[in-house]
């Protein structure tokens, strides 16, 4: 089964452009069709999945080869290969924890900046509303006082309501 770039990208949940860059950068074996488009077999897809998993965990495109540990990271030469792998794995876990903590700090900083921006916008709107209210009050001049009871003309009393209704 051979898939095209956009199909592989959809399957892996990535952008097609990223897939093409990884193929070039990591020399992933895949062929091209008559139109010059990449065609991926199962082996190439497996390699891309490995790269994706490693990039998500470590935050980088460097992938870990357990069979050849980095000699700079190994502290003692008398350790067994399993201990060397464990040390490399523990170092990788600690690096991942640092990256997660940094990402969390970045997210919190971004949220704080967004909230500050929203608060400043709301403050400007409140100030604008206060100015408009002051202008309206200035136009009115003085405050209108309620009229006194004696200032209103008296209403005529209704007399002979029955006479007007029944024509008496």
C-alpha positions in Angstrom: 0.0 0.0 0.0 1.5 3.3 -1.1 0.1 6.7 0.1 0.6 10.2 -1.1 1.9 13.1 1.0 -1.5 14.6 1.9 -2.8 11.1 2.9 0.1 10.4 5.2 -0.2 13.9 6.7 -3.9 13.3 7.4 -3.1 10.0 8.9 -0.4 11.4 11.2 -2.3 14.6 11.9 0.4 16.8 10.5 0.9 19.3 7.7 2.0 18.0 4.3 4.8 20.6 4.2 6.2 19.1 7.5 6.2 15.6 6.0 8.1 16.8 2.9 10.7 18.6 5.0 11.2 15.5 7.2 11.7 13.3 4.1 14.4 15.6 2.8 16.1 16.3 6.2 16.1 12.7 7.5 16.6 10.9 4.2 13.4 8.8 4.6 13.2 6.2 1.8 10.3 6.9 -0.5 9.7 7.0 -4.2 8.2 9.6 -6.5 5.3 9.0 -8.9 5.1 10.1 -12.6 4.1 13.7 -11.5 7.1 14.0 -9.1 5.1 13.6 -6.0 6.3 11.6 -3.0 4.8 8.1 -2.6 5.2 6.5 0.9 5.3 2.8 1.7 4.8 1.2 5.1 8.4 1.5 6.1 8.5 5.3 5.4 5.3 5.8 7.3 6.7 3.9 10.3 9.8 6.1 10.2 7.7 9.3 10.0 5.6 8.0 13.0 8.7 7.5 15.0 10.0 11.0 14.2 6.6 12.5 15.1 6.6 10.6 18.5 10.1 11.7 19.3 9.4 15.3 18.3 6.3 15.4 20.5 8.1 14.0 23.5 11.4 15.8 23.3 10.3 18.9 21.6 12.9 18.4 18.9 13.4 16.4 15.7 16.4 14.6 17.2 15.5 11.0 17.7 16.9 8.6 20.2 18.7 5.4 19.0 18.8 3.1 22.0 21.4 0.8 20.5 24.1 3.6 20.3 24.1 5.7 23.5 25.9 9.0 23.4 29.3 8.6 25.1 29.2 12.1 26.4 26.0 11.4 28.4 27.3 8.1 29.9 29.2 8.9 33.1 30.9 5.6 33.8 32.4 3.1 31.4 31.8 0.1 33.7 28.0 0.3 33.4 26.1 -2.3 31.4 24.2 -1.3 28.3 20.9 -1.5 30.1 22.2 1.0 32.7 23.5 3.2 30.0 20.1 3.1 28.3 18.4 3.9 31.6 20.7 6.9 32.2 20.0 8.2 28.7 16.3 7.7 29.2 16.3 9.4 32.6 18.2 12.4 31.1 15.7 12.5 28.3 12.8 12.4 30.8 14.3 15.3 32.8 14.8 17.3 29.6 11.2 16.7 28.6 10.0 17.8 32.1 12.0 21.0 31.6 10.4 21.6 28.2 6.9 21.0 29.7 7.6 23.4 32.5 8.8 26.0 30.1 5.8 25.6 27.9 3.5 25.9 30.9 5.2 29.1 31.9 4.9 30.5 28.4 1.2 29.7 28.3 0.6 31.4 31.7 2.5 34.5 30.5 0.5 34.6 27.3 -2.8 34.4 29.3 -1.7 37.2 31.6 -0.8 39.4 28.7 -4.2 38.7 27.1 -6.0 39.5 30.3 -4.1 42.7 30.8 -4.9 43.8 27.2 -8.6 43.1 27.8 -8.5 45.0 31.1 -6.9 48.0 29.3 -9.6 47.9 26.6 -12.4 47.8 29.2 -10.8 50.7 31.1 -10.7 52.8 28.0 -14.4 52.0 27.3 -15.4 53.0 30.9 -13.5 56.3 30.5 -15.2 57.0 27.2 -18.6 56.3 28.8 -17.8 58.6 31.7 -16.9 61.3 29.3 -20.1 60.9 27.4 -22.1 60.9 30.6 -20.3 64.2 31.7 -21.2 65.7 28.3 -24.8 64.8 28.6 -25.0 66.2 32.1 -23.4 69.4 30.9 -26.0 69.8 28.1 -28.8 69.5 30.5 -27.4 72.4 32.5 -29.1 72.0 35.8 -30.8 69.1 37.2 -34.6 69.0 36.7 -36.3 69.2 40.0 -39.6 67.4 40.4 -42.6 69.8 40.2 -44.4 70.8 43.4 -47.9 69.6 43.9 -49.3 73.1 43.9 -47.7 74.0 40.5 -50.0 71.6 38.7 -53.4 72.9 37.5 -56.2 71.3 39.4 -58.2 68.6 37.6 -61.9 69.2 37.3 -64.0 67.1 39.5 -66.4 64.7 37.9 -69.9 65.5 38.9 -73.1 63.9 37.9 -71.4 60.9 36.3 -74.7 59.0 36.4 -76.6 61.8 34.8 -74.2 61.9 31.8 -74.3 58.2 31.4 -78.0 57.6 31.7 -79.1 60.9 30.2 -80.9 62.1 33.3 
